[in-house]
Amino acid sequence: MNKRLLIGIGVVLLGCGVIYVSNQYSSDPSETTYSPVEEYNVTDKTLGNVSEEISHADTKNYSSCLTIINQQNQQKSNWARNSYSSWDGYVKEGIYSLNEVTLVVEHFLNSNFAESFRIKYLRSDAPTSVQTKELNDRFFDLEPLAKERGLSVMIKVPNPELKNFEHLTLLEKQTTLAENNVSIDDVAYFLIDKSTSDDSILMMFEALENPFAKVSYARYATTSLLDYAIMGHRDNIVDAMLKRGFRPTQDEYLGSSMEWALSALTYSFHTDNRASAANIVLKLLDFNAAARFESQTYELVEGRFPRQFFRFDESEIQTLIIDYNLDLTSIAQRKNIRISENHPLIETLEKQQLASVQGSLNQTELNRIIKECNAHVTELNKRWQPQEIHDVVSEVASRFDGDKKAIIRELSDRDPVLVDYYLRKYRAPKKGVSVNQALLVSIGTLIDPPICGVMDPL
């Protein structure tokens, strides 16, 4: 690192005492910038190369068809992974709504990618995100090669000056808060830190310039401090925040406050946090907070949102009614947002995807080839009824109910490969003995007297 770079780092670091320089080389080619010419997409050079191009595809050959179908699927996935992070340009330019683009990301990938896309977009104007961008802009101006080397400036969460806050005296806490800025992200961090007391968090909360600002701390996919209090089982703090003017979140794609609360209640049902988690749900009910349910009966209450879920069986539902007067069937239902398969953005991106995959596979008639191959594979699959090796072995093993000799005899009649799979996956070695030792023991028991012996390490 040259002298100029060191000076640059020093200047930026002096501007904020709670940042550090991070090396962030990434192999993820999806880190692209928006260009109107690219139509919010990435170029083919980011897609990676297919190890072996198929110069001609035999659509009447089962193996050839499976190969090109699999390669097409892989390339389509690669294209979507490398492209989706730049689709926020459609939102920024006002072409499509955030809901539309979020669902388009889900269409091409899955809900996890859609969640990541949406929360990154929502956090872009959060205080810490804005400050981080400004610091990095200054850093890169001072040392243009820093970005190329994978260096960036990150703001520490929590502020190192607050790290031992819980163990300070009251006077020391007051002095620390007076001498240091407390960010919304700092409070979010401590809300889910079990070792930090409610009193300490409330002191930090009072020190916030704007407690209603967006959280960019990335532990949960929410920008609301209230949701962090919910996930931290902070019953008293949730109560204080609701009285202060906070309201349950209702993001149309990410988890709502009620969904976070139900997820927290699910995980804490058999722990010491059950009472606080149940009380939080009751408090949210007073504000008509809603959730998305797949089932909402007295037999089963169940739902999910990106990367999270909640589930309560009949006995748990009744326990909550008896112990806390909490009736989960009384929670309002909210609907998932939808998008048409013929949405203009989907059609536009599918054309881009097809052109990219055609080029990567060197197949100008890819659609025709895939259509014919799918028809051929479907026809042969109906005729042959192929099964995954695991499914075949599982079916035989369940039919003979653990009779290993009968299972092996049946599998060997079909294919010796099935026997090998069964021996590897279903015949566990004796407890406390390695596979090789177990084999020696088995051999030894066949000979009288045994020619070998092993000592069980247990």
BELHUWO-V576804 format. One record per residue. RES is the residue in three letters. SS is DSSP state (helix for helix, strand for strand, loop for the rest). OMEGA is omega in degrees with one decimal (none if undefined). Layout:
res & ss & omega
RES & SS & OMEGA
RES & SS & OMEGA
//
This chain:
res & ss & omega
MET & loop & -175.1
ASN & loop & -175.5
LYS & helix & -179.0
ARG & helix & 178.8
LEU & helix & 178.5
LEU & helix & 178.2
ILE & helix & 179.5
GLY & helix & 178.7
ILE & helix & -178.4
GLY & helix & -179.6
VAL & helix & -178.8
VAL & helix & -179.9
LEU & helix & 178.2
LEU & helix & -179.8
GLY & helix & -179.5
CYS & loop & -173.5
GLY & loop & -175.8
VAL & loop & 177.1
ILE & strand & 175.7
TYR & strand & -180.0
VAL & strand & -177.2
SER & strand & 173.2
ASN & strand & -174.1
GLN & loop & 171.8
TYR & loop & -176.6
SER & loop & 175.8
SER & loop & -178.2
ASP & loop & -177.2
PRO & loop & -178.1
SER & loop & 179.4
GLU & loop & -177.2
THR & loop & 176.4
THR & loop & -176.1
TYR & loop & 172.9
SER & loop & -179.5
PRO & helix & -178.7
VAL & helix & -177.0
GLU & helix & -177.7
GLU & loop & 176.1
TYR & loop & -177.1
ASN & loop & 176.8
VAL & loop & -179.0
THR & loop & -176.0
ASP & helix & -176.3
LYS & helix & 179.9
THR & helix & -168.2
LEU & loop & -178.5
GLY & loop & -175.8
ASN & loop & 171.9
VAL & loop & -174.1
SER & loop & -177.6
GLU & loop & 179.6
GLU & loop & 176.4
ILE & loop & -175.5
SER & loop & 176.0
HIS & loop & -178.4
ALA & loop & 178.4
ASP & loop & -175.4
THR & loop & 175.3
LYS & loop & 179.3
ASN & loop & -174.6
TYR & helix & -178.0
SER & helix & 178.8
SER & helix & -179.9
CYS & helix & 178.8
LEU & helix & -178.8
THR & helix & -175.7
ILE & helix & 176.0
ILE & helix & 179.7
ASN & helix & 179.0
GLN & helix & 177.2
GLN & helix & -179.7
ASN & helix & 179.4
GLN & helix & -179.9
GLN & helix & 176.2
LYS & helix & 178.1
SER & helix & 178.6
ASN & helix & -179.1
TRP & helix & -178.2
ALA & helix & 179.5
ARG & helix & -176.9
ASN & helix & -172.8
SER & helix & -163.5
TYR & helix & -175.9
SER & helix & 179.3
SER & helix & -177.3
TRP & loop & 176.7
ASP & helix & 176.6
GLY & helix & 178.0
TYR & helix & 178.6
VAL & helix & -177.2
LYS & helix & -180.0
GLU & loop & 178.0
GLY & loop & -178.7
ILE & loop & 177.7
TYR & loop & -179.4
SER & loop & 177.0
LEU & helix & 177.7
ASN & helix & -178.6
GLU & helix & -176.6
VAL & helix & 176.6
THR & helix & -178.9
LEU & helix & 175.1
VAL & helix & 176.2
VAL & helix & 178.0
GLU & helix & 179.7
HIS & helix & -175.9
PHE & helix & -178.5
LEU & loop & 175.5
ASN & loop & -174.6
SER & helix & 178.4
ASN & helix & 177.5
PHE & helix & 179.7
ALA & helix & 177.4
GLU & helix & -179.2
SER & helix & 179.1
PHE & helix & -174.6
ARG & helix & -176.3
ILE & helix & 176.7
LYS & helix & 178.8
TYR & helix & -178.1
LEU & helix & -178.2
ARG & helix & -172.2
SER & loop & 179.0
ASP & loop & 174.0
ALA & loop & -176.3
PRO & helix & -178.4
THR & helix & 178.3
SER & helix & 179.5
VAL & helix & 179.9
GLN & helix & 178.8
THR & helix & 179.2
LYS & helix & 179.8
GLU & helix & 179.5
LEU & helix & 179.6
ASN & helix & 177.1
ASP & helix & 178.1
ARG & helix & -178.9
PHE & helix & -177.6
PHE & helix & 174.3
ASP & helix & 179.8
LEU & helix & -178.4
GLU & loop & -176.2
PRO & loop & -177.3
LEU & helix & -177.0
ALA & helix & -179.1
LYS & helix & 179.2
GLU & helix & -179.8
ARG & loop & 178.1
GLY & loop & 179.9
LEU & strand & 175.6
SER & strand & 179.9
VAL & strand & 179.0
MET & strand & 177.0
ILE & strand & -178.6
LYS & loop & 172.7
VAL & loop & 0.0
PRO & loop & 172.7
ASN & loop & -177.9
PRO & helix & -179.9
GLU & helix & -179.5
LEU & helix & -171.7
LYS & loop & -178.2
ASN & loop & -174.1
PHE & helix & -176.1
GLU & helix & -174.7
HIS & helix & 179.8
LEU & loop & 172.6
THR & loop & -179.8
LEU & helix & 179.7
LEU & helix & 179.0
GLU & helix & 177.5
LYS & helix & -179.7
GLN & helix & 179.4
THR & helix & 179.7
THR & helix & -179.9
LEU & helix & -179.9
ALA & helix & -174.5
GLU & helix & -176.7
ASN & loop & 175.2
ASN & loop & 175.9
VAL & loop & -179.4
SER & loop & 176.9
ILE & helix & 179.1
ASP & helix & 176.4
ASP & helix & -178.6
VAL & helix & 177.2
ALA & helix & 179.3
TYR & helix & -174.9
PHE & helix & 177.4
LEU & helix & -179.8
ILE & loop & 175.6
ASP & loop & -173.4
LYS & loop & -175.9
SER & loop & -178.8
THR & loop & -176.3
SER & loop & 176.3
ASP & helix & -178.3
ASP & helix & 179.2
SER & helix & -179.7
ILE & helix & 178.6
LEU & helix & 175.9
MET & helix & 177.4
MET & helix & -179.1
PHE & helix & 179.7
GLU & helix & -179.6
ALA & helix & -178.8
LEU & loop & 176.7
GLU & loop & 179.0
ASN & loop & -177.7
PRO & loop & -179.6
PHE & loop & 179.3
ALA & loop & -179.4
LYS & loop & 174.8
VAL & loop & 174.6
SER & loop & 174.7
TYR & loop & -164.0
ALA & loop & 178.0
ARG & loop & 178.1
TYR & loop & -177.8
ALA & loop & 176.4
THR & loop & 176.8
THR & loop & -175.5
SER & loop & 175.3
LEU & helix & 178.4
LEU & helix & -179.5
ASP & helix & 175.0
TYR & helix & 176.3
ALA & helix & 178.0
ILE & helix & -178.2
MET & helix & 176.0
GLY & loop & -179.6
HIS & loop & -177.6
ARG & loop & -177.1
ASP & helix & -177.4
ASN & helix & -179.3
ILE & helix & 174.8
VAL & helix & 178.8
ASP & helix & -179.4
ALA & helix & -179.0
MET & helix & 178.0
LEU & helix & 177.6
LYS & helix & -178.9
ARG & helix & 178.7
GLY & loop & 174.5
PHE & loop & 177.0
ARG & loop & -179.3
PRO & loop & -180.0
THR & loop & -178.9
GLN & loop & 178.1
ASP & loop & -172.5
GLU & loop & 178.1
TYR & loop & -179.9
LEU & loop & 179.9
GLY & loop & 173.1
SER & loop & 178.0
SER & helix & 179.5
MET & helix & 178.7
GLU & helix & 174.2
TRP & helix & -178.5
ALA & helix & 178.9
LEU & helix & 176.0
SER & helix & 178.2
ALA & helix & 179.0
LEU & helix & 177.5
THR & helix & -177.1
TYR & helix & -174.7
SER & helix & -171.4
PHE & loop & -178.0
HIS & loop & 177.9
THR & loop & 179.4
ASP & loop & -177.5
ASN & loop & -174.4
ARG & helix & -177.4
ALA & helix & -179.1
SER & helix & 179.0
ALA & helix & 178.1
ALA & helix & 179.4
ASN & helix & 177.8
ILE & helix & 177.6
VAL & helix & 178.5
LEU & helix & 179.1
LYS & helix & 179.8
LEU & helix & 177.1
LEU & helix & 178.6
ASP & loop & 179.6
PHE & loop & 178.4
ASN & loop & 177.5
ALA & loop & -173.7
ALA & strand & 179.3
ALA & strand & 175.7
ARG & loop & -177.3
PHE & loop & 169.0
GLU & loop & 173.7
SER & strand & 178.7
GLN & strand & 179.3
THR & loop & 177.7
TYR & loop & 175.6
GLU & loop & -177.2
LEU & strand & 170.3
VAL & strand & -172.9
GLU & strand & 176.4
GLY & strand & 179.4
ARG & strand & 171.8
PHE & strand & -170.1
PRO & loop & 176.9
ARG & loop & -176.1
GLN & strand & 176.3
PHE & strand & 169.4
PHE & strand & -177.2
ARG & strand & 178.7
PHE & strand & 178.0
ASP & strand & -173.5
GLU & helix & -177.2
SER & helix & 179.0
GLU & helix & 178.0
ILE & helix & -179.5
GLN & helix & 178.3
THR & helix & 179.6
LEU & helix & 177.8
ILE & helix & -176.2
ILE & helix & -173.3
ASP & helix & -172.3
TYR & helix & -176.6
ASN & loop & -179.6
LEU & loop & 179.6
ASP & loop & -176.1
LEU & helix & 179.9
THR & helix & 179.8
SER & helix & -179.5
ILE & loop & -178.6
ALA & strand & -180.0
GLN & strand & 172.8
ARG & loop & -171.8
LYS & loop & 173.0
ASN & loop & 173.9
ILE & loop & -175.4
ARG & loop & 174.9
ILE & loop & -179.4
SER & loop & 176.0
GLU & loop & -179.9
ASN & loop & -179.9
HIS & loop & -177.3
PRO & helix & -179.3
LEU & helix & 176.7
ILE & helix & -179.2
GLU & helix & 178.7
THR & helix & -177.5
LEU & helix & 177.3
GLU & helix & 176.9
LYS & helix & 177.4
GLN & helix & -179.8
GLN & helix & -179.6
LEU & helix & 180.0
ALA & helix & 179.7
SER & helix & -178.0
VAL & helix & 176.5
GLN & helix & 178.9
GLY & helix & -178.3
SER & helix & -178.2
LEU & helix & -179.3
ASN & loop & -178.6
GLN & loop & -179.0
THR & loop & 179.2
GLU & loop & -173.8
LEU & helix & -178.0
ASN & helix & 179.2
ARG & helix & -178.1
ILE & helix & -179.1
ILE & helix & 178.9
LYS & helix & -179.5
GLU & helix & 179.7
CYS & helix & 178.0
ASN & helix & 178.8
ALA & helix & -179.2
HIS & helix & -179.6
VAL & helix & 179.2
THR & helix & -179.9
GLU & helix & -179.8
LEU & helix & 178.1
ASN & helix & 177.4
LYS & helix & -178.0
ARG & helix & -174.8
TRP & helix & -176.2
GLN & loop & -178.9
PRO & loop & 178.5
GLN & loop & 173.1
GLU & loop & -177.3
ILE & helix & 179.0
HIS & helix & -178.9
ASP & helix & 179.5
VAL & helix & -178.2
VAL & helix & 179.6
SER & helix & -179.1
GLU & helix & 179.6
VAL & helix & -178.9
ALA & helix & -179.9
SER & helix & -177.7
ARG & helix & -179.2
PHE & loop & 168.3
ASP & loop & 173.7
GLY & loop & 177.4
ASP & loop & -170.7
LYS & helix & -179.5
LYS & helix & -179.7
ALA & helix & 179.6
ILE & helix & -178.6
ILE & helix & 179.2
ARG & helix & -179.7
GLU & helix & -178.6
LEU & helix & -179.1
SER & helix & 177.3
ASP & helix & -179.4
ARG & helix & -178.0
ASP & loop & 179.2
PRO & helix & 179.0
VAL & helix & 179.5
LEU & helix & 178.1
VAL & helix & 178.3
ASP & helix & 180.0
TYR & helix & -179.3
TYR & helix & -179.2
LEU & helix & 179.6
ARG & helix & -169.5
LYS & helix & -169.2
TYR & loop & -179.6
ARG & loop & -177.4
ALA & loop & 177.5
PRO & loop & 178.5
LYS & loop & -177.7
LYS & loop & 175.3
GLY & loop & -179.8
VAL & loop & -179.8
SER & loop & -177.7
VAL & helix & -178.8
ASN & helix & 178.7
GLN & helix & 179.3
ALA & helix & 178.8
LEU & helix & 178.5
LEU & helix & 178.9
VAL & helix & -179.1
SER & helix & 179.0
ILE & helix & -176.8
GLY & helix & -177.7
THR & loop & -179.9
LEU & loop & -175.2
ILE & loop & -179.4
ASP & loop & -0.6
PRO & loop & 179.3
PRO & loop & 178.9
ILE & loop & 179.3
CYS & loop & 177.7
GLY & loop & 177.9
VAL & loop & 178.0
MET & loop & 176.4
ASP & loop & -178.4
PRO & loop & 176.7
LEU & loop & none
//
